[in-house]
Amino acid sequence: MKSAHLIKDEASAPRTGAAIVSPARFLGTDNPRHLRVIHGLLRRPMPREHLDEVAGASNGPDLVAGLRRLGLEMPCTRTKRKDRDLFDCWPGVYHLTERDRRKIGTWLRERKSGGRA
């Protein structure tokens, strides 16, 4: 079995070699799962398992990918932890950047005032 060598607190990035270009502004969403994920991440950073629980579905990484396509960064920081057998593991924790929070705030204000999406 190959073991992954990761650096502590390393933020994840696409491994395809192609850069993902996201819009300069958050385009908004009406997807209830997206809305629950955004609401949860505005409160605190979350690992994938908690993100799945908040979203009400077992596809947290796909929901995050969708939100990234809509204009959010939502980095996943990998941190060193011990699993139940006391082996080192590197779970990811999703969080919003300050730029994400500003984009979401702008979108919510526009949405409330009847502007774009």
Wavefront OBJ file of the C-alpha trace (Angstrom):
o trace
v 0.000 0.000 0.000
v 1.325 3.413 -0.890
v 1.334 5.994 1.855
v 0.630 9.623 1.144
v 3.127 12.145 2.443
v 1.281 15.346 3.137
v 2.420 18.546 4.748
v 0.601 19.658 7.896
v -2.065 22.281 7.279
v -1.662 21.990 3.518
v -4.559 23.482 1.570
v -5.926 21.213 -1.134
v -5.722 22.109 -4.789
v -6.816 20.462 -8.013
v -4.349 17.804 -9.116
v -5.302 17.803 -12.776
v -2.775 20.441 -13.766
v -5.524 22.675 -15.107
v -6.391 25.772 -13.131
v -9.978 26.193 -12.080
v -11.179 29.673 -12.892
v -14.024 30.835 -10.708
v -16.077 33.955 -11.290
v -14.965 37.154 -9.601
v -18.272 37.313 -7.722
v -20.444 34.667 -6.135
v -23.304 34.053 -8.541
v -25.659 32.768 -5.865
v -27.628 29.549 -5.580
v -31.119 28.324 -4.839
v -29.995 24.741 -4.170
v -31.143 23.924 -0.602
v -28.076 21.742 0.007
v -25.765 24.561 -1.089
v -27.627 26.966 1.173
v -27.277 24.636 4.167
v -23.533 24.186 3.496
v -23.020 27.955 3.218
v -24.967 28.551 6.435
v -22.937 25.901 8.257
v -19.577 27.185 7.026
v -20.485 30.749 7.982
v -20.667 29.460 11.566
v -17.496 27.341 11.637
v -15.057 25.289 9.531
v -16.152 21.678 9.027
v -14.672 18.326 8.020
v -16.360 16.445 5.205
v -18.395 14.234 7.543
v -19.958 17.256 9.261
v -20.523 18.937 5.902
v -22.460 15.848 4.751
v -24.561 15.948 7.914
v -25.351 19.656 7.527
v -26.151 19.301 3.813
v -28.350 16.275 4.388
v -26.492 14.268 1.748
v -23.355 12.145 1.465
v -21.738 14.156 -1.319
v -20.052 17.056 0.475
v -17.055 17.283 -1.902
v -19.392 17.501 -4.906
v -21.403 20.250 -3.227
v -18.180 22.143 -2.495
v -17.087 21.717 -6.140
v -20.416 23.181 -7.249
v -20.036 26.168 -4.941
v -16.491 26.685 -6.215
v -17.816 26.785 -9.791
v -20.261 29.480 -8.660
v -17.432 31.693 -7.416
v -16.420 30.657 -3.888
v -12.913 29.503 -2.994
v -13.814 27.226 -0.038
v -10.342 25.784 0.598
v -9.897 22.440 2.306
v -7.058 22.505 4.817
v -5.545 19.122 5.626
v -4.531 18.741 9.256
v -2.734 15.938 11.035
v -4.908 13.926 13.409
v -4.910 10.498 15.029
v -7.553 7.995 13.959
v -9.240 5.599 16.386
v -6.283 3.198 16.061
v -3.867 6.057 16.853
v -2.449 6.139 13.328
v -1.701 9.497 11.739
v -4.302 10.633 9.236
v -4.850 13.878 7.335
v -8.560 14.774 7.249
v -9.609 17.856 5.338
v -11.487 20.728 6.929
v -13.487 23.040 4.647
v -13.687 26.722 5.486
v -14.652 30.035 3.925
v -12.032 32.661 3.181
v -12.619 36.299 4.088
v -13.178 36.933 0.365
v -15.838 34.175 0.349
v -17.571 35.779 3.316
v -17.627 39.150 1.558
v -18.999 37.575 -1.651
v -21.721 35.779 0.297
v -22.605 38.959 2.205
v -22.883 40.921 -1.049
v -25.034 38.190 -2.615
v -27.334 38.057 0.428
v -27.797 41.851 0.408
v -28.595 41.835 -3.329
v -30.941 38.873 -2.900
v -32.757 40.581 -0.031
v -33.176 43.818 -1.980
v -34.538 41.967 -5.015
v -31.388 42.225 -7.125
v -29.607 39.404 -8.947
v -30.159 35.801 -7.852
l 1 2 3 4 5 6 7 8 9 10 11 12 13 14 15 16 17 18 19 20 21 22 23 24 25 26 27 28 29 30 31 32 33 34 35 36 37 38 39 40 41 42 43 44 45 46 47 48 49 50 51 52 53 54 55 56 57 58 59 60 61 62 63 64 65 66 67 68 69 70 71 72 73 74 75 76 77 78 79 80 81 82 83 84 85 86 87 88 89 90 91 92 93 94 95 96 97 98 99 100 101 102 103 104 105 106 107 108 109 110 111 112 113 114 115 116 117
